[in-house]
Structure formats: structure tokens, C-alpha cells
């Protein structure tokens, strides 16, 4: 069987990642998040969210080394009992390190990447503003990987948190090692020296007329669109920022839906376990679209990818590509039924 991804997608199309990237910085929450990931792998038959262990905001000042050692041990212990095997349900665990210019960056990499890099799905680099910083970080990371017995390069995700970074997005997105770009909303707002009101850090503003939230403030909205556009231009995954109203599931789902349907993001951060399911639900394609996608891709494959007609409508490689990406998103949100013919595309 010729796999649809190999036929339909080129180098300029992003790898399909889980739509939710869940962050945790305290050991107890890391353990709970990893346990929840295992539970939801069993529930959905796929790893539907990444767990990113935070060595930046999670580490207490002066305790960076101890924190990094704890993260390394946690990752190694996890995969010692549940080794990654390449199956579609393989666990995905990442780490966010300190910024490249921070004294603890090299230490984080030397401990976590060298000690557990073979198990990591990716590494998150915060506060990136230039291609030169990515090059600098990649050299340190690759040197550490030599001790990790990892066979493939470690994908790099970057966090854009400043107006200068937005100005350099094309180069950042074009970098061969970058897999995904995330938007750091709160740092982006504070980087403007008070020129952007605090309401822009929220997902919804009630009260004074004229107050702008993260979906209506022009500078914030422009940054989001620039990130999404640059990512799609260079085949990278755009990841939407946090919703700080973490206990408001309605606000989280509404924000995720807007990020997905209006702004072109294909992934989003979670900072609390209660946010994971609303994000999955918002980013998941509708069942009717999944069923149609399964039908069209199956018929296209049977026709050796020549044009076909479905319900009186012509379909060719362009629409096949779209509907294949619907199926990939459905898989990464656990929306493909066990009896769906498309299920075979995601089996090992």
C-alpha cells in the first residue's frame, strides 16, 4: 500500500503533531500529567497531547541543576518501564530549557538532553529572536546528543515572545531544525513596555468598552497571524498561546476554536489538565468531515490517485491533500473510529 502521506504531502507541509502541548513545571504535576497522558492513550488509541516538562519557569532560582536532574530522572524512569516503540500510541515527552543566553541553558542541555535525549519528542527553546540563536542552541544540543545514543536529530520548537522575534519570523520558520513555533503571549505583551494593556493577556474581556483581549488587540493579533503564516509557508506547525483563565472550560474551548478556525493554528498550549479536553474538542474535525475524508482518500487510493467524482463533485490531488490532513488531525485528536477504513493508515 502506498501511504497517502508519501504521495500527497511534500517538504513544505508540516508534520502532523498532537494538537495539544501540555506544560508542567512542578514534579508532582509532571507525574500527574504523564499519568493522564497514559490514560488518554488508552482511551483514544493515540497519543493525543504532548507533555512538556518545564525547566525554565518550573525551576526555582538557584535550584536549576536539581530541577534538571529531576526531569532527566523522570523521563528515563518513564521510558524504562514504557519504552517508545514507534507505534502510533508511543508516548511524547518534551522539555523546555532556559533561554540560550541564560547561564542555565547549557546546564539544562548537558543534563536533560545528554541524559535522556533519546526519549524526547522535541526540545522547546524560549525567547528566541534570531536565526543565530537557533544555530547557537543547535550546536550545544547536538553535542549533548552524542552522549544520548539518539539516532535522529532532536526536533527544535521555538517560542516567539517579542516584537523583534516577530520581525525575524521568516528566517526562524525557514530554519531546517525548527519543527514548530509557539507564541508567548504574556511575555510578548510585557515586552511592549506598557504600550499594550494587560487585558490583551486574557481570552475574553468584559466591562469597559474599548478594552481589547488577545483576539482583538491589533498588535497581538498581528503577531499570531504572522506566526501562522510563516509556519505554513515553510512547513512548520504553528502553536497557539495559553489561555490564563484555565478553570473556564468554555473560554478555553472558544479560544481554541478561534485559533484553529480563524487564525490557522494547528496546535495549542495547555497549562492545566482541565484545558486538554476542550482543546482536543476544538481542534478536532467534525465527524461528518472525517467520514467524507475517509471515503475520498480511500477512493482516491483505489484510483491510484487519479481524479475521481464523489456525489457529483470532482476531486484530485489538491482535495486529496486537504482530506488527508483532515484524517491526520482526526487521528491526533482520537476521532477515527476503530472500524473506519482509514484506521489502517495509522497502524504500525
Buried (B, 14 or more C-beta within 10 A) or exposed (E): EEEBBEBBBEEEBBEBBBBBBBBBBEBEBBBEBBEBBBEBBEEBBBBBBBBBBBBBEBBEEEEBBEBBBBBBBBBBEBBEEEEBEEEBBBBBBBBBBBBBEBEBBBBBBBBBBBBBBBBBBBBBBBBBBBBEBBEBBBEBBBBBBEEBEBEEEBBBBBBBBBBEBBEBBEBBBBBEBBBBBBBBBBBBBBBBEEEBBEBBBBBBBEEEEEBBBBBEBEBBBEBBBBBBBBBBEBBBBBBBBBBBBBEBBEBBBBBBBBBBEEBBBBBBBBBBBEBBBBBBBBBBBEEEBBBBBBBBBBBBBEEEBEEBEEEEEEBEEEBBBEBBBBBBBBBBBBBBBEEBEBBEBBEE
